[in-house]
Amino acid sequence: MWNYKRDDTSGYQIIPEGKHRIRIKSAEKAVSKSGKDMLVLQFGVSGYSSLLYHYIVFMPDRPEITNRMLTQFFDSFKDIKDGDFNTQNWIGKVGACTVKHEEYNGNTSAKIGYFIHADKQADLPPWKDNGTSASANMATEPVTEDLPF
């Protein structure tokens, strides 16, 4: 039998507000609840095990907003060719963003404020892995070992 001890730590910490290097963990094409095409982006944050999620919705009725968001994204990730929508090419690419905190139902969450242009990222430290703990991989990695029951 397993010697269970309660562990109330989640392993994830809220990412502080400010400028951070980010790396694309996943990028998928999807459809929003309103039926519009969109990109669902998942980012690792330099030095943290928590992830950031970001959505870019394609708004045919407001192309200037969609194009501004896409331009900001492409300008931040210098290793992604401008206008390249082959999202599999994006995985692992590093850029930067500002993080802001938002309150919802009494909980604070970290959100992307805006992407930082590649030319303005020089003052940020280089990408740093988070040490990849087991808790950092729980949400996305399948369990590959046998459990004791």
C-alpha positions in Angstrom: 0.0 0.0 0.0 1.1 3.6 -0.7 2.1 5.8 2.2 0.0 8.8 1.2 0.9 12.3 2.4 -1.2 15.3 1.3 0.6 17.8 -0.9 -1.3 21.0 -1.4 1.4 22.6 -3.6 0.3 22.8 -7.2 3.9 23.0 -8.6 2.8 26.0 -10.6 3.4 29.6 -9.7 1.8 32.7 -11.1 4.1 34.4 -13.5 5.0 37.9 -12.3 3.9 40.9 -14.3 6.6 42.4 -16.5 8.7 41.4 -19.5 9.5 37.7 -20.1 11.0 35.5 -22.8 8.5 32.9 -24.0 8.8 29.8 -26.1 6.1 28.3 -28.2 5.0 25.0 -26.8 2.0 24.4 -29.1 0.1 26.3 -31.8 -3.1 25.0 -33.2 -5.8 26.2 -35.6 -9.3 26.1 -34.1 -12.7 27.7 -34.3 -14.0 30.1 -31.7 -17.4 29.8 -30.0 -18.6 32.5 -32.4 -17.5 30.4 -35.4 -14.5 32.4 -36.4 -11.1 30.8 -37.2 -8.4 31.3 -34.6 -5.0 30.3 -33.4 -4.6 28.7 -29.9 -1.1 29.3 -28.6 0.6 27.8 -25.6 3.8 29.3 -24.3 6.5 28.2 -21.8 7.9 31.1 -19.8 11.6 31.4 -19.2 12.4 30.1 -15.7 8.9 29.1 -14.8 6.9 25.9 -14.9 3.6 27.7 -15.5 2.3 28.2 -19.0 0.6 31.1 -20.8 -2.2 30.7 -23.3 -3.1 33.2 -26.0 -5.7 33.3 -28.7 -5.6 35.2 -31.9 -9.1 35.3 -33.5 -9.4 36.0 -37.2 -12.1 38.7 -37.5 -13.0 39.3 -41.2 -15.2 42.2 -40.1 -12.2 43.9 -38.3 -9.1 42.9 -40.4 -7.1 45.8 -39.0 -7.3 44.3 -35.5 -6.4 40.8 -36.6 -3.5 42.0 -38.8 -2.2 44.2 -35.9 -2.2 41.2 -33.6 -0.5 38.9 -36.2 2.1 41.6 -37.0 3.0 42.0 -33.3 3.3 38.1 -33.0 5.5 37.8 -36.1 7.7 40.8 -35.1 8.4 39.1 -31.7 9.4 35.8 -33.1 12.3 36.6 -35.4 12.8 32.9 -36.3 9.3 32.7 -37.8 9.0 34.0 -41.3 6.5 36.9 -41.6 3.2 35.5 -42.7 4.2 31.8 -42.2 1.0 30.0 -41.0 2.5 26.5 -40.9 2.1 26.4 -37.1 4.3 23.3 -36.8 7.3 25.5 -37.8 6.6 27.7 -34.8 7.1 25.1 -32.1 10.2 25.8 -30.0 10.7 29.4 -31.3 11.5 32.0 -28.7 10.1 35.5 -28.5 9.0 37.8 -25.6 5.9 39.4 -24.2 4.7 41.5 -21.3 2.6 39.7 -18.7 -0.3 41.3 -16.9 -2.5 39.9 -14.1 -6.3 39.7 -14.3 -8.8 38.9 -11.6 -11.7 36.6 -12.4 -14.0 35.1 -9.8 -11.5 36.0 -7.1 -8.6 34.3 -8.8 -5.6 36.0 -10.3 -4.2 34.7 -13.6 -1.4 35.8 -15.8 -2.1 36.8 -19.3 -0.1 38.1 -22.3 -0.4 41.9 -22.4 1.4 42.3 -25.7 4.3 40.7 -27.7 7.6 42.5 -27.6 9.3 43.3 -30.9 12.5 41.3 -31.5 14.5 44.5 -31.7 13.5 45.5 -28.2 14.3 42.2 -26.5 18.1 42.8 -26.0 17.6 43.8 -22.3 16.0 40.5 -21.5 18.1 37.5 -20.3 18.4 34.6 -22.7 15.9 31.7 -22.6 16.2 29.7 -19.4 14.6 26.3 -19.0 12.6 25.8 -15.8 14.4 22.7 -14.7 11.6 20.5 -16.1 10.1 19.0 -12.9 7.5 16.3 -13.0 4.8 18.8 -12.2 5.8 21.0 -15.1 5.0 18.1 -17.5 1.9 16.7 -15.9 -0.6 18.7 -17.9 0.8 17.8 -21.3 2.8 14.6 -21.0 1.2 11.1 -20.7 2.2 8.9 -17.8 4.6 6.3 -19.1 5.4 4.3 -16.0 3.3 1.7 -14.2 1.4 2.9 -11.1 1.6 0.9 -7.9 -2.1 -0.2 -8.1 
